[in-house]
Amino acid sequence: MNYPDYVNCYCFNPCCSVSIFNALTFSGIKTTLVKALVEEASCSVCGEEYISKPVLEIKLFVYESLHTATEEITA
């Protein structure tokens, strides 16, 4: 994966007036990729975590890894 030094982070709470789901009023923050990976930033309106594309991809990868069917291991 190749990511830029800075990423945009957005609120994904559908009930929030500034979330990414509200196309006319959404807002976000721009931060370094390192900061987005290490520190949790919160939406100033609803308090939910801001999420960037790389963090979203990591969360999806972990979710899929945990919910992938595995074959029974027999000895």
All heavy atoms as a GROMACS GRO file, in nm:
protein
  581
    1MET      N    1   0.082  -0.117   0.000
    1MET     CA    2   0.000   0.000   0.000
    1MET      C    3   0.088   0.125   0.000
    1MET      O    4   0.183   0.133   0.074
    1MET     CB    5  -0.089   0.002   0.123
    1MET     CG    6  -0.193  -0.106   0.126
    1MET     SD    7  -0.294  -0.088   0.273
    1MET     CE    8  -0.349  -0.255   0.289
    2ASN      N    9   0.049   0.219  -0.078
    2ASN     CA   10   0.124   0.344  -0.086
    2ASN      C   11   0.031   0.459  -0.050
    2ASN      O   12  -0.066   0.485  -0.120
    2ASN     CB   13   0.181   0.362  -0.227
    2ASN     CG   14   0.273   0.481  -0.236
    2ASN    OD1   15   0.314   0.536  -0.134
    2ASN    ND2   16   0.304   0.520  -0.357
    3TYR      N   17   0.060   0.528   0.060
    3TYR     CA   18  -0.026   0.636   0.106
    3TYR      C   19   0.054   0.766   0.113
    3TYR      O   20   0.174   0.766   0.137
    3TYR     CB   21  -0.083   0.604   0.244
    3TYR     CG   22  -0.182   0.491   0.241
    3TYR    CD1   23  -0.148   0.366   0.287
    3TYR    CD2   24  -0.310   0.511   0.189
    3TYR    CE1   25  -0.239   0.262   0.282
    3TYR    CE2   26  -0.401   0.407   0.184
    3TYR     CZ   27  -0.365   0.283   0.231
    3TYR     OH   28  -0.455   0.181   0.226
    4PRO      N   29  -0.016   0.878   0.098
    4PRO     CA   30   0.050   1.008   0.109
    4PRO      C   31   0.087   1.038   0.255
    4PRO      O   32   0.042   0.969   0.347
    4PRO     CB   33  -0.056   1.105   0.059
    4PRO     CG   34  -0.185   1.036   0.086
    4PRO     CD   35  -0.156   0.889   0.068
    5ASP      N   36   0.166   1.143   0.275
    5ASP     CA   37   0.205   1.182   0.410
    5ASP      C   38   0.087   1.233   0.492
    5ASP      O   39   0.082   1.217   0.612
    5ASP     CB   40   0.313   1.289   0.406
    5ASP     CG   41   0.444   1.237   0.350
    5ASP    OD1   42   0.467   1.114   0.359
    5ASP    OD2   43   0.522   1.317   0.297
    6TYR      N   44  -0.010   1.296   0.425
    6TYR     CA   45  -0.127   1.351   0.493
    6TYR      C   46  -0.253   1.279   0.444
    6TYR      O   47  -0.262   1.243   0.328
    6TYR     CB   48  -0.141   1.501   0.467
    6TYR     CG   49  -0.037   1.581   0.541
    6TYR    CD1   50   0.088   1.606   0.485
    6TYR    CD2   51  -0.064   1.632   0.668
    6TYR    CE1   52   0.184   1.677   0.554
    6TYR    CE2   53   0.031   1.704   0.737
    6TYR     CZ   54   0.154   1.727   0.680
    6TYR     OH   55   0.250   1.798   0.748
    7VAL      N   56  -0.346   1.260   0.536
    7VAL     CA   57  -0.473   1.195   0.501
    7VAL      C   58  -0.589   1.278   0.556
    7VAL      O   59  -0.574   1.352   0.652
    7VAL     CB   60  -0.481   1.051   0.558
    7VAL    CG1   61  -0.381   0.960   0.492
    7VAL    CG2   62  -0.464   1.049   0.708
    8ASN      N   63  -0.704   1.264   0.493
    8ASN     CA   64  -0.826   1.327   0.541
    8ASN      C   65  -0.901   1.228   0.629
    8ASN      O   66  -0.912   1.110   0.596
    8ASN     CB   67  -0.915   1.368   0.424
    8ASN     CG   68  -0.853   1.478   0.342
    8ASN    OD1   69  -0.800   1.574   0.396
    8ASN    ND2   70  -0.856   1.463   0.211
    9CYS      N   71  -0.951   1.276   0.742
    9CYS     CA   72  -1.025   1.194   0.836
    9CYS      C   73  -1.166   1.249   0.848
    9CYS      O   74  -1.185   1.370   0.853
    9CYS     CB   75  -0.958   1.196   0.973
    9CYS     SG   76  -0.787   1.141   0.973
   10TYR      N   77  -1.264   1.159   0.854
   10TYR     CA   78  -1.404   1.200   0.856
   10TYR      C   79  -1.481   1.127   0.964
   10TYR      O   80  -1.446   1.016   1.004
   10TYR     CB   81  -1.470   1.169   0.721
   10TYR     CG   82  -1.404   1.235   0.605
   10TYR    CD1   83  -1.315   1.164   0.524
   10TYR    CD2   84  -1.426   1.369   0.576
   10TYR    CE1   85  -1.253   1.224   0.416
   10TYR    CE2   86  -1.364   1.431   0.469
   10TYR     CZ   87  -1.277   1.358   0.389
   10TYR     OH   88  -1.215   1.419   0.283
   11CYS      N   89  -1.591   1.188   1.006
   11CYS     CA   90  -1.685   1.126   1.099
   11CYS      C   91  -1.776   1.034   1.016
   11CYS      O   92  -1.825   1.073   0.910
   11CYS     CB   93  -1.768   1.233   1.169
   11CYS     SG   94  -1.898   1.167   1.275
   12PHE      N   95  -1.797   0.912   1.063
   12PHE     CA   96  -1.882   0.817   0.993
   12PHE      C   97  -2.012   0.788   1.068
   12PHE      O   98  -2.080   0.690   1.041
   12PHE     CB   99  -1.806   0.686   0.968
   12PHE     CG  100  -1.716   0.692   0.849
   12PHE    CD1  101  -1.592   0.751   0.857
   12PHE    CD2  102  -1.757   0.638   0.727
   12PHE    CE1  103  -1.509   0.758   0.746
   12PHE    CE2  104  -1.674   0.644   0.616
   12PHE     CZ  105  -1.550   0.704   0.626
   13ASN      N  106  -2.048   0.874   1.163
   13ASN     CA  107  -2.173   0.858   1.238
   13ASN      C  108  -2.288   0.911   1.152
   13ASN      O  109  -2.296   1.031   1.127
   13ASN     CB  110  -2.164   0.935   1.370
   13ASN     CG  111  -2.290   0.928   1.451
   13ASN    OD1  112  -2.390   0.871   1.409
   13ASN    ND2  113  -2.286   0.987   1.570
   14PRO      N  114  -2.379   0.825   1.107
   14PRO     CA  115  -2.487   0.869   1.018
   14PRO      C  116  -2.581   0.971   1.082
   14PRO      O  117  -2.650   1.045   1.013
   14PRO     CB  118  -2.561   0.742   0.981
   14PRO     CG  119  -2.504   0.633   1.062
   14PRO     CD  120  -2.382   0.682   1.132
   15CYS      N  121  -2.585   0.977   1.214
   15CYS     CA  122  -2.673   1.072   1.284
   15CYS      C  123  -2.609   1.209   1.304
   15CYS      O  124  -2.676   1.304   1.344
   15CYS     CB  125  -2.712   1.015   1.420
   15CYS     SG  126  -2.801   0.860   1.410
   16CYS      N  127  -2.480   1.221   1.276
   16CYS     CA  128  -2.408   1.347   1.297
   16CYS      C  129  -2.427   1.441   1.179
   16CYS      O  130  -2.420   1.400   1.063
   16CYS     CB  131  -2.260   1.317   1.318
   16CYS     SG  132  -2.160   1.464   1.350
   17SER      N  133  -2.445   1.569   1.209
   17SER     CA  134  -2.469   1.668   1.104
   17SER      C  135  -2.345   1.697   1.018
   17SER      O  136  -2.358   1.749   0.908
   17SER     CB  137  -2.519   1.799   1.165
   17SER     OG  138  -2.420   1.854   1.251
   18VAL      N  139  -2.226   1.662   1.068
   18VAL     CA  140  -2.104   1.686   0.990
   18VAL      C  141  -2.038   1.557   0.945
   18VAL      O  142  -1.920   1.557   0.907
   18VAL     CB  143  -2.004   1.776   1.067
   18VAL    CG1  144  -2.061   1.914   1.090
   18VAL    CG2  145  -1.959   1.711   1.196
   19SER      N  146  -2.112   1.446   0.949
   19SER     CA  147  -2.054   1.318   0.906
   19SER      C  148  -2.044   1.310   0.754
   19SER      O  149  -2.108   1.387   0.682
   19SER     CB  150  -2.136   1.200   0.959
   19SER     OG  151  -2.250   1.178   0.880
   20ILE      N  152  -1.969   1.216   0.707
   20ILE     CA  153  -1.949   1.194   0.564
   20ILE      C  154  -2.081   1.157   0.496
   20ILE      O  155  -2.096   1.173   0.375
   20ILE     CB  156  -1.840   1.087   0.540
   20ILE    CG1  157  -1.788   1.089   0.398
   20ILE    CG2  158  -1.888   0.950   0.580
   20ILE    CD1  159  -1.699   1.205   0.367
   21PHE      N  160  -2.180   1.112   0.572
   21PHE     CA  161  -2.309   1.075   0.516
   21PHE      C  162  -2.397   1.196   0.484
   21PHE      O  163  -2.498   1.183   0.418
   21PHE     CB  164  -2.384   0.981   0.611
   21PHE     CG  165  -2.313   0.850   0.628
   21PHE    CD1  166  -2.245   0.820   0.745
   21PHE    CD2  167  -2.311   0.756   0.526
   21PHE    CE1  168  -2.179   0.699   0.760
   21PHE    CE2  169  -2.246   0.635   0.539
   21PHE     CZ  170  -2.179   0.607   0.658
   22ASN      N  171  -2.361   1.313   0.534
   22ASN     CA  172  -2.434   1.436   0.506
   22ASN      C  173  -2.356   1.516   0.404
   22ASN      O  174  -2.276   1.603   0.437
   22ASN     CB  175  -2.455   1.516   0.635
   22ASN     CG  176  -2.545   1.443   0.731
   22ASN    OD1  177  -2.654   1.404   0.694
   22ASN    ND2  178  -2.498   1.422   0.853
   23ALA      N  179  -2.379   1.486   0.278
   23ALA     CA  180  -2.299   1.539   0.168
   23ALA      C  181  -2.292   1.691   0.164
   23ALA      O  182  -2.191   1.747   0.122
   23ALA     CB  183  -2.351   1.486   0.035
   24LEU      N  184  -2.397   1.759   0.205
   24LEU     CA  185  -2.398   1.905   0.196
   24LEU      C  186  -2.325   1.973   0.311
   24LEU      O  187  -2.278   2.086   0.297
   24LEU     CB  188  -2.541   1.956   0.189
   24LEU     CG  189  -2.621   1.910   0.067
   24LEU    CD1  190  -2.764   1.961   0.075
   24LEU    CD2  191  -2.555   1.958  -0.061
   25THR      N  192  -2.315   1.907   0.426
   25THR     CA  193  -2.256   1.973   0.543
   25THR      C  194  -2.139   1.898   0.605
   25THR      O  195  -2.094   1.935   0.712
   25THR     CB  196  -2.364   1.991   0.652
   25THR    OG1  197  -2.416   1.862   0.688
   25THR    CG2  198  -2.477   2.080   0.605
   26PHE      N  199  -2.088   1.794   0.540
   26PHE     CA  200  -1.982   1.715   0.604
   26PHE      C  201  -1.853   1.795   0.617
   26PHE      O  202  -1.827   1.888   0.541
   26PHE     CB  203  -1.958   1.582   0.531
   26PHE     CG  204  -1.873   1.591   0.408
   26PHE    CD1  205  -1.736   1.572   0.416
   26PHE    CD2  206  -1.930   1.616   0.284
   26PHE    CE1  207  -1.658   1.579   0.303
   26PHE    CE2  208  -1.853   1.622   0.170
   26PHE     CZ  209  -1.716   1.604   0.180
   27SER      N  210  -1.776   1.759   0.716
   27SER     CA  211  -1.645   1.820   0.735
   27SER      C  212  -1.550   1.714   0.788
   27SER      O  213  -1.592   1.605   0.826
   27SER     CB  214  -1.652   1.938   0.831
   27SER     OG  215  -1.684   1.895   0.961
   28GLY      N  216  -1.425   1.745   0.789
   28GLY     CA  217  -1.324   1.650   0.836
   28GLY      C  218  -1.199   1.725   0.876
   28GLY      O  219  -1.198   1.848   0.880
   29ILE      N  220  -1.096   1.649   0.904
   29ILE     CA  221  -0.968   1.709   0.938
   29ILE      C  222  -0.860   1.646   0.850
   29ILE      O  223  -0.874   1.534   0.804
   29ILE     CB  224  -0.933   1.689   1.088
   29ILE    CG1  225  -0.925   1.539   1.124
   29ILE    CG2  226  -1.030   1.763   1.176
   29ILE    CD1  227  -0.869   1.512   1.262
   30LYS      N  228  -0.755   1.721   0.828
   30LYS     CA  229  -0.640   1.670   0.755
   30LYS      C  230  -0.527   1.656   0.856
   30LYS      O  231  -0.497   1.749   0.930
   30LYS     CB  232  -0.600   1.767   0.644
   30LYS     CG  233  -0.495   1.713   0.552
   30LYS     CD  234  -0.475   1.804   0.432
   30LYS     CE  235  -0.390   1.735   0.329
   30LYS     NZ  236  -0.388   1.808   0.203
   31THR      N  237  -0.467   1.538   0.859
   31THR     CA  238  -0.361   1.511   0.955
   31THR      C  239  -0.256   1.421   0.891
   31THR      O  240  -0.278   1.368   0.782
   31THR     CB  241  -0.420   1.446   1.083
   31THR    OG1  242  -0.318   1.435   1.182
   31THR    CG2  243  -0.477   1.310   1.055
   32THR      N  244  -0.146   1.404   0.959
   32THR     CA  245  -0.043   1.314   0.905
   32THR      C  246  -0.091   1.170   0.918
   32THR      O  247  -0.170   1.137   1.007
   32THR     CB  248   0.090   1.330   0.981
   32THR    OG1  249   0.071   1.291   1.117
   32THR    CG2  250   0.143   1.472   0.972
   33LEU      N  251  -0.044   1.086   0.829
   33LEU     CA  252  -0.080   0.945   0.834
   33LEU      C  253  -0.037   0.884   0.966
   33LEU      O  254  -0.112   0.808   1.027
   33LEU     CB  255  -0.018   0.870   0.716
   33LEU     CG  256  -0.041   0.719   0.712
   33LEU    CD1  257  -0.190   0.687   0.711
   33LEU    CD2  258   0.029   0.657   0.594
   34VAL      N  259   0.082   0.919   1.012
   34VAL     CA  260   0.133   0.863   1.138
   34VAL      C  261   0.040   0.900   1.252
   34VAL      O  262   0.004   0.814   1.334
   34VAL     CB  263   0.276   0.913   1.165
   34VAL    CG1  264   0.323   0.873   1.304
   34VAL    CG2  265   0.372   0.862   1.060
   35LYS      N  266  -0.003   1.025   1.259
   35LYS     CA  267  -0.092   1.069   1.366
   35LYS      C  268  -0.226   0.998   1.357
   35LYS      O  269  -0.285   0.960   1.458
   35LYS     CB  270  -0.110   1.220   1.361
   35LYS     CG  271  -0.179   1.276   1.481
   35LYS     CD  272  -0.175   1.429   1.480
   35LYS     CE  273  -0.242   1.483   1.605
   35LYS     NZ  274  -0.239   1.629   1.609
   36ALA      N  275  -0.277   0.979   1.236
   36ALA     CA  276  -0.405   0.910   1.218
   36ALA      C  277  -0.397   0.765   1.265
   36ALA      O  278  -0.495   0.710   1.315
   36ALA     CB  279  -0.448   0.916   1.072
   37LEU      N  280  -0.281   0.703   1.248
   37LEU     CA  281  -0.263   0.564   1.290
   37LEU      C  282  -0.239   0.550   1.439
   37LEU      O  283  -0.275   0.448   1.498
   37LEU     CB  284  -0.148   0.500   1.212
   37LEU     CG  285  -0.170   0.481   1.063
   37LEU    CD1  286  -0.040   0.437   0.995
   37LEU    CD2  287  -0.281   0.381   1.036
   38VAL      N  288  -0.180   0.651   1.501
   38VAL     CA  289  -0.138   0.641   1.641
   38VAL      C  290  -0.239   0.702   1.737
   38VAL      O  291  -0.267   0.647   1.843
   38VAL     CB  292   0.001   0.705   1.661
   38VAL    CG1  293   0.041   0.708   1.806
   38VAL    CG2  294   0.104   0.632   1.579
   39GLU      N  295  -0.295   0.817   1.700
   39GLU     CA  296  -0.383   0.890   1.790
   39GLU      C  297  -0.527   0.887   1.740
   39GLU      O  298  -0.552   0.892   1.621
   39GLU     CB  299  -0.339   1.036   1.802
   39GLU     CG  300  -0.201   1.052   1.861
   39GLU     CD  301  -0.156   1.198   1.863
   39GLU    OE1  302  -0.241   1.288   1.843
   39GLU    OE2  303  -0.038   1.222   1.885
   40GLU      N  304  -0.621   0.881   1.833
   40GLU     CA  305  -0.762   0.884   1.796
   40GLU      C  306  -0.812   1.027   1.805
   40GLU      O  307  -0.804   1.090   1.909
   40GLU     CB  308  -0.843   0.794   1.889
   40GLU     CG  309  -0.989   0.786   1.852
   40GLU     CD  310  -1.068   0.691   1.941
   40GLU    OE1  311  -1.022   0.576   1.958
   40GLU    OE2  312  -1.172   0.731   1.992
   41ALA      N  313  -0.863   1.079   1.694
   41ALA     CA  314  -0.924   1.212   1.691
   41ALA      C  315  -1.075   1.194   1.692
   41ALA      O  316  -1.127   1.098   1.634
   41ALA     CB  317  -0.879   1.287   1.567
   42SER      N  318  -1.144   1.285   1.757
   42SER     CA  319  -1.289   1.274   1.769
   42SER      C  320  -1.360   1.390   1.702
   42SER      O  321  -1.309   1.502   1.697
   42SER     CB  322  -1.329   1.271   1.917
   42SER     OG  323  -1.272   1.160   1.982
   43CYS      N  324  -1.479   1.363   1.654
   43CYS     CA  325  -1.564   1.464   1.593
   43CYS      C  326  -1.604   1.565   1.699
   43CYS      O  327  -1.646   1.528   1.809
   43CYS     CB  328  -1.688   1.396   1.533
   43CYS     SG  329  -1.808   1.511   1.464
   44SER      N  330  -1.594   1.693   1.666
   44SER     CA  331  -1.628   1.797   1.762
   44SER      C  332  -1.779   1.808   1.785
   44SER      O  333  -1.823   1.866   1.883
   44SER     CB  334  -1.573   1.931   1.715
   44SER     OG  335  -1.628   1.964   1.589
   45VAL      N  336  -1.861   1.751   1.696
   45VAL     CA  337  -2.006   1.760   1.709
   45VAL      C  338  -2.063   1.642   1.788
   45VAL      O  339  -2.139   1.660   1.882
   45VAL     CB  340  -2.073   1.771   1.570
   45VAL    CG1  341  -2.224   1.766   1.580
   45VAL    CG2  342  -2.027   1.896   1.498
   46CYS      N  343  -2.026   1.519   1.750
   46CYS     CA  344  -2.087   1.401   1.813
   46CYS      C  345  -1.991   1.321   1.901
   46CYS      O  346  -2.034   1.236   1.976
   46CYS     CB  347  -2.147   1.310   1.707
   46CYS     SG  348  -2.025   1.223   1.606
   47GLY      N  349  -1.861   1.346   1.888
   47GLY     CA  350  -1.763   1.275   1.971
   47GLY      C  351  -1.717   1.141   1.916
   47GLY      O  352  -1.631   1.076   1.974
   48GLU      N  353  -1.771   1.097   1.802
   48GLU     CA  354  -1.729   0.971   1.742
   48GLU      C  355  -1.588   0.985   1.683
   48GLU      O  356  -1.543   1.095   1.653
   48GLU     CB  357  -1.826   0.929   1.631
   48GLU     CG  358  -1.962   0.887   1.681
   48GLU     CD  359  -1.961   0.755   1.756
   48GLU    OE1  360  -1.886   0.664   1.716
   48GLU    OE2  361  -2.035   0.744   1.854
   49GLU      N  362  -1.522   0.873   1.666
   49GLU     CA  363  -1.387   0.872   1.612
   49GLU      C  364  -1.385   0.916   1.465
   49GLU      O  365  -1.468   0.873   1.385
   49GLU     CB  366  -1.330   0.730   1.622
   49GLU     CG  367  -1.193   0.713   1.562
   49GLU     CD  368  -1.147   0.568   1.558
   49GLU    OE1  369  -1.226   0.478   1.590
   49GLU    OE2  370  -1.031   0.547   1.520
   50TYR      N  371  -1.290   1.004   1.431
   50TYR     CA  372  -1.263   1.035   1.292
   50TYR      C  373  -1.186   0.919   1.231
   50TYR      O  374  -1.099   0.862   1.296
   50TYR     CB  375  -1.177   1.161   1.279
   50TYR     CG  376  -1.253   1.290   1.276
   50TYR    CD1  377  -1.232   1.387   1.373
   50TYR    CD2  378  -1.344   1.318   1.176
   50TYR    CE1  379  -1.299   1.508   1.370
   50TYR    CE2  380  -1.413   1.439   1.172
   50TYR     CZ  381  -1.389   1.533   1.269
   50TYR     OH  382  -1.456   1.651   1.265
   51ILE      N  383  -1.219   0.882   1.109
   51ILE     CA  384  -1.153   0.769   1.044
   51ILE      C  385  -1.100   0.811   0.908
   51ILE      O  386  -1.170   0.877   0.832
   51ILE     CB  387  -1.250   0.650   1.030
   51ILE    CG1  388  -1.301   0.607   1.168
   51ILE    CG2  389  -1.182   0.532   0.960
   51ILE    CD1  390  -1.405   0.497   1.164
   52SER      N  391  -0.978   0.770   0.877
   52SER     CA  392  -0.918   0.796   0.746
   52SER      C  393  -0.925   0.669   0.662
   52SER      O  394  -0.952   0.560   0.713
   52SER     CB  395  -0.772   0.838   0.764
   52SER     OG  396  -0.698   0.732   0.821
   53LYS      N  397  -0.901   0.682   0.534
   53LYS     CA  398  -0.906   0.567   0.445
   53LYS      C  399  -0.810   0.456   0.488
   53LYS      O  400  -0.850   0.339   0.493
   53LYS     CB  401  -0.878   0.610   0.301
   53LYS     CG  402  -0.888   0.495   0.203
   53LYS     CD  403  -0.864   0.538   0.061
   53LYS     CE  404  -0.871   0.419  -0.034
   53LYS     NZ  405  -0.844   0.457  -0.172
   54PRO      N  406  -0.682   0.487   0.520
   54PRO     CA  407  -0.593   0.378   0.564
   54PRO      C  408  -0.643   0.307   0.690
   54PRO      O  409  -0.636   0.185   0.700
   54PRO     CB  410  -0.460   0.448   0.589
   54PRO     CG  411  -0.467   0.573   0.511
   54PRO     CD  412  -0.610   0.613   0.508
   55VAL      N  413  -0.695   0.384   0.787
   55VAL     CA  414  -0.746   0.323   0.910
   55VAL      C  415  -0.870   0.238   0.879
   55VAL      O  416  -0.885   0.128   0.932
   55VAL     CB  417  -0.776   0.430   1.017
   55VAL    CG1  418  -0.848   0.371   1.136
   55VAL    CG2  419  -0.647   0.499   1.061
   56LEU      N  420  -0.954   0.287   0.792
   56LEU     CA  421  -1.074   0.212   0.752
   56LEU      C  422  -1.033   0.080   0.684
   56LEU      O  423  -1.092  -0.025   0.711
   56LEU     CB  424  -1.159   0.295   0.658
   56LEU     CG  425  -1.297   0.242   0.623
   56LEU    CD1  426  -1.382   0.222   0.747
   56LEU    CD2  427  -1.366   0.336   0.526
   57GLU      N  428  -0.932   0.084   0.599
   57GLU     CA  429  -0.885  -0.038   0.533
   57GLU      C  430  -0.826  -0.137   0.633
   57GLU      O  431  -0.847  -0.257   0.621
   57GLU     CB  432  -0.783  -0.003   0.424
   57GLU     CG  433  -0.847   0.063   0.304
   57GLU     CD  434  -0.747   0.107   0.198
   57GLU    OE1  435  -0.625   0.112   0.227
   57GLU    OE2  436  -0.792   0.136   0.086
   58ILE      N  437  -0.755  -0.087   0.733
   58ILE     CA  438  -0.699  -0.174   0.836
   58ILE      C  439  -0.812  -0.239   0.916
   58ILE      O  440  -0.810  -0.359   0.942
   58ILE     CB  441  -0.603  -0.097   0.929
   58ILE    CG1  442  -0.477  -0.057   0.852
   58ILE    CG2  443  -0.568  -0.177   1.053
   58ILE    CD1  444  -0.388   0.042   0.924
   59LYS      N  445  -0.911  -0.159   0.957
   59LYS     CA  446  -1.024  -0.212   1.032
   59LYS      C  447  -1.099  -0.319   0.950
   59LYS      O  448  -1.138  -0.422   1.003
   59LYS     CB  449  -1.120  -0.100   1.072
   59LYS     CG  450  -1.067  -0.011   1.181
   59LYS     CD  451  -1.165   0.101   1.212
   59LYS     CE  452  -1.114   0.192   1.318
   59LYS     NZ  453  -1.169   0.164   1.450
   60LEU      N  454  -1.117  -0.294   0.822
   60LEU     CA  455  -1.185  -0.391   0.735
   60LEU      C  456  -1.103  -0.518   0.723
   60LEU      O  457  -1.157  -0.629   0.729
   60LEU     CB  458  -1.209  -0.330   0.597
   60LEU     CG  459  -1.281  -0.418   0.496
   60LEU    CD1  460  -1.420  -0.454   0.546
   60LEU    CD2  461  -1.292  -0.347   0.362
   61PHE      N  462  -0.972  -0.507   0.707
   61PHE     CA  463  -0.884  -0.623   0.698
   61PHE      C  464  -0.893  -0.707   0.825
   61PHE      O  465  -0.905  -0.830   0.819
   61PHE     CB  466  -0.740  -0.578   0.672
   61PHE     CG  467  -0.642  -0.692   0.669
   61PHE    CD1  468  -0.634  -0.774   0.558
   61PHE    CD2  469  -0.560  -0.717   0.777
   61PHE    CE1  470  -0.544  -0.880   0.554
   61PHE    CE2  471  -0.470  -0.822   0.775
   61PHE     CZ  472  -0.462  -0.904   0.664
   62VAL      N  473  -0.887  -0.642   0.941
   62VAL     CA  474  -0.895  -0.714   1.068
   62VAL      C  475  -1.031  -0.782   1.082
   62VAL      O  476  -1.041  -0.898   1.121
   62VAL     CB  477  -0.867  -0.620   1.187
   62VAL    CG1  478  -0.900  -0.687   1.320
   62VAL    CG2  479  -0.722  -0.573   1.185
   63TYR      N  480  -1.138  -0.708   1.049
   63TYR     CA  481  -1.274  -0.765   1.058
   63TYR      C  482  -1.285  -0.889   0.969
   63TYR      O  483  -1.336  -0.993   1.012
   63TYR     CB  484  -1.377  -0.661   1.017
   63TYR     CG  485  -1.518  -0.715   1.017
   63TYR    CD1  486  -1.592  -0.719   1.134
   63TYR    CD2  487  -1.576  -0.764   0.901
   63TYR    CE1  488  -1.721  -0.769   1.136
   63TYR    CE2  489  -1.706  -0.815   0.901
   63TYR     CZ  490  -1.777  -0.818   1.019
   63TYR     OH  491  -1.904  -0.869   1.019
   64GLU      N  492  -1.240  -0.878   0.844
   64GLU     CA  493  -1.248  -0.992   0.752
   64GLU      C  494  -1.163  -1.108   0.801
   64GLU      O  495  -1.202  -1.224   0.786
   64GLU     CB  496  -1.205  -0.950   0.612
   64GLU     CG  497  -1.306  -0.860   0.543
   64GLU     CD  498  -1.257  -0.807   0.410
   64GLU    OE1  499  -1.136  -0.818   0.380
   64GLU    OE2  500  -1.339  -0.753   0.336
   65SER      N  501  -1.048  -1.079   0.860
   65SER     CA  502  -0.961  -1.184   0.912
   65SER      C  503  -1.028  -1.259   1.028
   65SER      O  504  -1.016  -1.380   1.040
   65SER     CB  505  -0.828  -1.126   0.959
   65SER     OG  506  -0.757  -1.071   0.852
   66LEU      N  507  -1.097  -1.184   1.113
   66LEU     CA  508  -1.162  -1.246   1.228
   66LEU      C  509  -1.289  -1.321   1.192
   66LEU      O  510  -1.333  -1.408   1.265
   66LEU     CB  511  -1.195  -1.139   1.333
   66LEU     CG  512  -1.074  -1.074   1.400
   66LEU    CD1  513  -1.120  -0.959   1.488
   66LEU    CD2  514  -0.995  -1.176   1.479
   67HIS      N  515  -1.349  -1.287   1.078
   67HIS     CA  516  -1.475  -1.348   1.039
   67HIS      C  517  -1.462  -1.440   0.917
   67HIS      O  518  -1.561  -1.474   0.854
   67HIS     CB  519  -1.580  -1.240   1.013
   67HIS     CG  520  -1.618  -1.168   1.138
   67HIS    ND1  521  -1.549  -1.057   1.182
   67HIS    CD2  522  -1.714  -1.192   1.229
   67HIS    CE1  523  -1.603  -1.016   1.294
   67HIS    NE2  524  -1.703  -1.095   1.327
   68THR      N  525  -1.342  -1.481   0.889
   68THR     CA  526  -1.319  -1.574   0.778
   68THR      C  527  -1.334  -1.717   0.831
   68THR      O  528  -1.278  -1.752   0.935
   68THR     CB  529  -1.177  -1.557   0.720
   68THR    OG1  530  -1.165  -1.424   0.672
   68THR    CG2  531  -1.151  -1.654   0.608
   69ALA      N  532  -1.410  -1.795   0.760
   69ALA     CA  533  -1.429  -1.934   0.801
   69ALA      C  534  -1.296  -2.009   0.788
   69ALA      O  535  -1.224  -1.995   0.690
   69ALA     CB  536  -1.534  -2.001   0.714
   70THR      N  537  -1.263  -2.084   0.888
   70THR     CA  538  -1.140  -2.164   0.884
   70THR      C  539  -1.176  -2.311   0.893
   70THR      O  540  -1.276  -2.350   0.953
   70THR     CB  541  -1.046  -2.127   1.000
   70THR    OG1  542  -1.116  -2.144   1.123
   70THR    CG2  543  -0.998  -1.984   0.990
   71GLU      N  544  -1.093  -2.391   0.834
   71GLU     CA  545  -1.114  -2.534   0.840
   71GLU      C  546  -1.070  -2.586   0.975
   71GLU      O  547  -0.979  -2.532   1.037
   71GLU     CB  548  -1.035  -2.604   0.730
   71GLU     CG  549  -1.082  -2.567   0.591
   71GLU     CD  550  -1.000  -2.640   0.484
   71GLU    OE1  551  -0.929  -2.735   0.517
   71GLU    OE2  552  -1.010  -2.596   0.371
   72GLU      N  553  -1.137  -2.688   1.021
   72GLU     CA  554  -1.102  -2.747   1.151
   72GLU      C  555  -0.964  -2.810   1.140
   72GLU      O  556  -0.933  -2.881   1.045
   72GLU     CB  557  -1.205  -2.851   1.190
   72GLU     CG  558  -1.182  -2.910   1.326
   72GLU     CD  559  -1.290  -3.011   1.363
   72GLU    OE1  560  -1.403  -2.995   1.314
   72GLU    OE2  561  -1.258  -3.102   1.437
   73ILE      N  562  -0.882  -2.784   1.239
   73ILE     CA  563  -0.747  -2.840   1.240
   73ILE      C  564  -0.753  -2.974   1.313
   73ILE      O  565  -0.799  -2.982   1.427
   73ILE     CB  566  -0.648  -2.745   1.311
   73ILE    CG1  567  -0.643  -2.613   1.237
   73ILE    CG2  568  -0.509  -2.810   1.322
   73ILE    CD1  569  -0.561  -2.506   1.306
   74THR      N  570  -0.707  -3.078   1.247
   74THR     CA  571  -0.706  -3.210   1.309
   74THR      C  572  -0.562  -3.258   1.323
   74THR      O  573  -0.478  -3.230   1.241
   74THR     CB  574  -0.784  -3.312   1.223
   74THR    OG1  575  -0.728  -3.316   1.093
   74THR    CG2  576  -0.930  -3.273   1.216
   75ALA      N  577  -0.538  -3.326   1.432
   75ALA     CA  578  -0.402  -3.376   1.457
   75ALA      C  579  -0.390  -3.521   1.419
   75ALA      O  580  -0.478  -3.596   1.414
   75ALA     CB  581  -0.366  -3.357   1.603
   0.00000   0.00000   0.00000
